[in-house]
Amino acid sequence: MARRVTNISERLFHRQALRRWQQTARKAEGLDLATLRVLRGRARQLRQHLDRVLHIADGRLTLPLIGSNAIQKPLYSDWAYRPQLWRGPLNPPGMAAVETKAQFGDEVTVFHDCRISELTVRQIRNTRESDLAPFGLRMDMFRFDGSFLSLVIELPPSAVDGLKRNHLVRMTAVVELEKPIEIFARLNVQHGPNTEQIVRELPLGEDEVVVEFDLAYTKMNEKRVDRIWADLVFENPEMSQVTLRDVNFSRRPRAEV
């Protein structure tokens, strides 16, 4: 009962406040400058809080929902993961003139060898019906005087738990390109002092691209695996925009022959 009374009081208060600002808006044109200056300050204070509420509400109510880890996994997958950048909001949501080794969130690091960086990165909100990831990453590269640009994606400890040489590791990405460029994915598995590397070129041209890394072709020591990460390497990215709507990983044991 008390909650019902509170809801009624809140609705009445909202209607009164709305009616008061409607009347103020109608009278604003004829008010003296001193009064108008005071009202402008109050309106700006109110707008600051309203914009904050709208920003949070739009983020949480827009589909796909923030924090969603819905991933289309292959049959018999025993692990799947979507990195933080594509799963939840980052603060700050973007960077300009990105320096090498700049971290974007806790799991993604940007590497390049440009003398003058004209790279910007920003997190965007996915809103398309086909999107499973709540967020995407957009990179704009203008003049590029370096020889390489890469994103290093650190995978969590769960990625190495139970990792065997009979595993296939899959990376799935949704990529949008302003102009055709080559993108390579490299899986790195550290075991003791050694690191195994497998490189695949992303077969661009599809809405969703998939590459698989077969660990059977490595010399990985299963008992000493302690870290796994992926590199995305962009060839000749000058004057281009790349949008990664989603990047996620999964693994499954390969079929025994």
C-alpha positions as CSV (number, residue, x, y, z in Angstrom):
1,M,0.0,0.0,0.0
2,A,2.8,2.4,0.9
3,R,4.5,1.7,-2.4
4,R,1.3,2.4,-4.3
5,V,1.0,5.8,-2.5
6,T,4.6,6.6,-3.3
7,N,4.1,5.8,-7.0
8,I,1.0,8.0,-7.1
9,S,3.0,10.8,-5.4
10,E,5.9,10.4,-7.9
11,R,3.5,10.6,-10.9
12,L,1.8,13.8,-9.5
13,F,5.2,15.4,-8.8
14,H,6.4,14.6,-12.4
15,R,3.2,16.0,-13.9
16,Q,3.6,19.2,-11.8
17,A,7.3,19.6,-12.8
18,L,6.5,19.0,-16.5
19,R,3.6,21.5,-16.4
20,R,5.8,24.1,-14.8
21,W,8.6,23.7,-17.4
22,Q,6.0,23.8,-20.2
23,Q,4.7,27.1,-18.8
24,T,8.2,28.5,-18.5
25,A,9.0,27.5,-22.1
26,R,5.9,29.4,-23.3
27,K,6.9,32.5,-21.4
28,A,10.6,32.4,-22.1
29,E,10.4,34.7,-25.2
30,G,9.0,37.6,-23.1
31,L,11.1,37.3,-19.9
32,D,13.6,39.9,-18.9
33,L,17.3,38.9,-19.4
34,A,18.1,38.5,-15.7
35,T,15.3,36.1,-15.1
36,L,16.1,34.3,-18.3
37,R,19.7,33.9,-17.2
38,V,18.6,32.2,-13.9
39,L,16.2,29.9,-15.8
40,R,18.9,28.9,-18.2
41,G,21.2,27.8,-15.4
42,R,18.5,25.7,-13.8
43,A,17.6,24.2,-17.2
44,R,21.2,23.2,-17.8
45,Q,21.5,21.6,-14.4
46,L,18.3,19.6,-15.1
47,R,19.5,18.7,-18.6
48,Q,22.7,17.3,-17.3
49,H,20.9,14.8,-15.2
50,L,18.3,14.0,-17.9
51,D,21.0,13.3,-20.4
52,R,22.7,11.0,-17.9
53,V,19.5,9.0,-17.4
54,L,18.9,8.8,-21.1
55,H,22.4,7.6,-21.8
56,I,22.2,4.8,-19.3
57,A,18.7,3.8,-20.3
58,D,19.5,3.7,-24.0
59,G,22.6,1.6,-23.3
60,R,20.8,-0.9,-21.1
61,L,17.6,-1.1,-23.1
62,T,19.1,-1.3,-26.6
63,L,19.5,-4.8,-27.9
64,P,21.7,-6.8,-27.7
65,L,21.8,-6.4,-23.9
66,I,25.0,-5.2,-22.3
67,G,26.9,-8.1,-20.9
68,S,25.4,-10.6,-23.4
69,N,27.7,-13.5,-24.0
70,A,25.5,-15.2,-26.6
71,I,27.9,-17.0,-28.9
72,Q,27.2,-19.4,-31.8
73,K,29.5,-22.2,-30.8
74,P,30.4,-25.3,-32.9
75,L,29.0,-28.6,-31.8
76,Y,31.0,-30.2,-28.8
77,S,32.6,-26.9,-27.8
78,D,34.0,-27.0,-24.3
79,W,34.9,-23.3,-24.0
80,A,33.8,-20.0,-25.5
81,Y,34.5,-16.4,-24.7
82,R,33.8,-12.9,-25.9
83,P,36.4,-10.3,-24.8
84,Q,35.3,-7.4,-22.6
85,L,35.6,-4.8,-25.3
86,W,32.8,-6.4,-27.3
87,R,30.7,-7.4,-24.2
88,G,30.5,-4.3,-21.9
89,P,31.1,-0.5,-21.9
90,L,34.6,0.8,-21.6
91,N,35.7,4.1,-19.9
92,P,36.9,6.1,-21.8
93,P,35.0,4.8,-24.9
94,G,37.6,6.0,-27.3
95,M,41.1,7.4,-27.9
96,A,42.8,9.6,-30.5
97,A,46.4,9.7,-31.7
98,V,46.7,6.2,-30.2
99,E,50.3,5.5,-29.1
100,T,51.8,2.0,-29.4
101,K,51.2,-0.3,-26.4
102,A,48.0,1.7,-25.6
103,Q,45.5,-0.4,-23.7
104,F,41.9,-0.3,-24.6
105,G,40.1,-2.0,-21.7
106,D,41.8,-4.8,-19.8
107,E,42.3,-7.3,-22.6
108,V,43.1,-5.3,-25.8
109,T,46.4,-3.6,-26.6
110,V,47.2,-1.6,-29.7
111,F,50.7,-2.0,-31.3
112,H,52.2,0.0,-34.2
113,D,55.5,1.6,-35.2
114,C,54.2,4.9,-36.6
115,R,56.4,8.0,-35.8
116,I,53.2,10.2,-35.8
117,S,50.0,8.4,-34.8
118,E,46.9,9.3,-36.7
119,L,44.9,6.3,-35.4
120,T,41.7,6.7,-33.5
121,V,39.8,3.9,-31.8
122,R,36.4,4.0,-30.2
123,Q,33.9,1.6,-28.9
124,I,30.5,1.7,-30.6
125,R,27.1,0.3,-29.6
126,N,25.8,-2.4,-31.8
127,T,22.1,-2.0,-32.6
128,R,21.5,-4.2,-35.7
129,E,19.1,-7.1,-35.6
130,S,21.8,-9.5,-36.6
131,D,24.3,-8.4,-33.9
132,L,25.0,-10.8,-31.0
133,A,27.7,-8.7,-29.4
134,P,26.5,-5.6,-27.5
135,F,29.5,-3.5,-28.6
136,G,31.9,-3.1,-31.5
137,L,35.3,-1.5,-32.1
138,R,35.8,1.1,-34.8
139,M,39.3,2.1,-36.0
140,D,40.1,5.1,-38.2
141,M,43.5,5.3,-39.7
142,F,44.5,8.4,-41.7
143,R,48.2,8.9,-42.7
144,F,50.2,5.7,-41.8
145,D,54.0,6.0,-41.8
146,G,54.6,2.7,-40.0
147,S,55.1,-0.9,-41.2
148,F,52.6,-2.7,-39.0
149,L,49.4,-2.2,-37.0
150,S,48.0,-4.9,-34.7
151,L,45.5,-5.6,-31.9
152,V,46.6,-8.0,-29.2
153,I,43.7,-9.7,-27.5
154,E,44.6,-11.4,-24.2
155,L,42.5,-14.5,-23.4
156,P,41.5,-15.4,-19.9
157,P,43.0,-18.2,-17.8
158,S,40.0,-20.4,-18.6
159,A,41.2,-20.6,-22.2
160,V,44.2,-22.7,-21.1
161,D,42.4,-24.9,-18.6
162,G,42.4,-28.4,-20.1
163,L,43.8,-27.2,-23.4
164,K,45.1,-30.1,-25.4
165,R,46.9,-30.6,-28.7
166,N,43.7,-32.2,-30.1
167,H,41.8,-28.9,-29.7
168,L,40.7,-26.7,-32.6
169,V,40.5,-23.1,-31.5
170,R,38.1,-21.0,-33.5
171,M,37.9,-17.2,-33.9
172,T,34.8,-15.7,-35.2
173,A,34.6,-12.0,-36.3
174,V,32.1,-9.7,-37.8
175,V,34.2,-7.2,-39.9
176,E,33.2,-4.1,-41.9
177,L,35.7,-2.5,-44.1
178,E,35.7,0.9,-45.8
179,K,38.1,-0.4,-48.4
180,P,39.7,-3.8,-49.0
181,I,42.6,-4.6,-46.8
182,E,44.2,-7.8,-45.6
183,I,43.8,-8.9,-42.0
184,F,45.7,-11.8,-40.4
185,A,44.9,-13.6,-37.2
186,R,47.8,-15.2,-35.2
187,L,47.1,-17.5,-32.2
188,N,50.0,-17.6,-29.6
189,V,50.2,-20.3,-27.0
190,Q,52.9,-19.9,-24.4
191,H,54.2,-23.1,-22.8
192,G,57.1,-22.7,-20.5
193,P,59.8,-20.6,-22.3
194,N,58.4,-21.5,-25.7
195,T,55.6,-20.0,-27.7
196,E,53.7,-21.7,-30.5
197,Q,52.2,-19.5,-33.3
198,I,49.6,-20.3,-35.9
199,V,48.7,-17.7,-38.5
200,R,45.5,-17.5,-40.6
201,E,44.3,-14.9,-43.1
202,L,40.8,-13.8,-42.5
203,P,38.6,-14.7,-45.5
204,L,36.9,-11.3,-45.8
205,G,33.9,-10.7,-48.0
206,E,31.4,-12.5,-45.7
207,D,29.3,-10.8,-43.0
208,E,30.9,-13.2,-40.5
209,V,34.3,-14.7,-40.9
210,V,35.7,-17.8,-39.2
211,V,39.3,-19.0,-38.9
212,E,40.4,-22.1,-37.0
213,F,43.7,-23.0,-35.4
214,D,44.6,-26.7,-35.2
215,L,46.9,-27.3,-32.2
216,A,47.7,-30.8,-33.5
217,Y,50.3,-29.1,-35.8
218,T,52.2,-27.5,-32.9
219,K,54.7,-28.8,-30.5
220,M,52.8,-27.5,-27.5
221,N,53.6,-29.1,-24.2
222,E,50.1,-29.6,-22.7
223,K,51.5,-29.7,-19.1
224,R,53.2,-26.3,-19.3
225,V,50.6,-24.1,-21.1
226,D,50.2,-20.9,-19.1
227,R,49.1,-18.2,-21.5
228,I,47.2,-17.8,-24.8
229,W,46.5,-14.6,-26.8
230,A,45.6,-13.6,-30.3
231,D,46.9,-10.9,-32.6
232,L,44.9,-9.2,-35.4
233,V,47.4,-7.8,-37.9
234,F,46.2,-5.1,-40.4
235,E,48.1,-4.8,-43.7
236,N,48.3,-1.3,-45.4
237,P,45.6,0.3,-43.2
238,E,46.3,3.9,-44.4
239,M,43.2,6.0,-45.1
240,S,40.8,3.2,-44.0
241,Q,38.1,2.5,-41.4
242,V,37.8,-1.0,-39.9
243,T,34.8,-1.9,-37.7
244,L,34.9,-5.1,-35.7
245,R,31.3,-5.7,-34.7
246,D,32.2,-8.8,-32.8
247,V,35.2,-11.0,-32.0
248,N,34.8,-14.2,-30.0
249,F,36.6,-17.4,-29.5
250,S,35.7,-21.0,-28.9
251,R,37.4,-24.4,-28.8
252,R,36.4,-28.0,-29.4
253,P,38.3,-31.3,-29.5
254,R,39.0,-32.4,-33.1
255,A,37.5,-35.6,-34.4
256,E,39.7,-38.6,-33.9
257,V,40.6,-40.5,-37.1
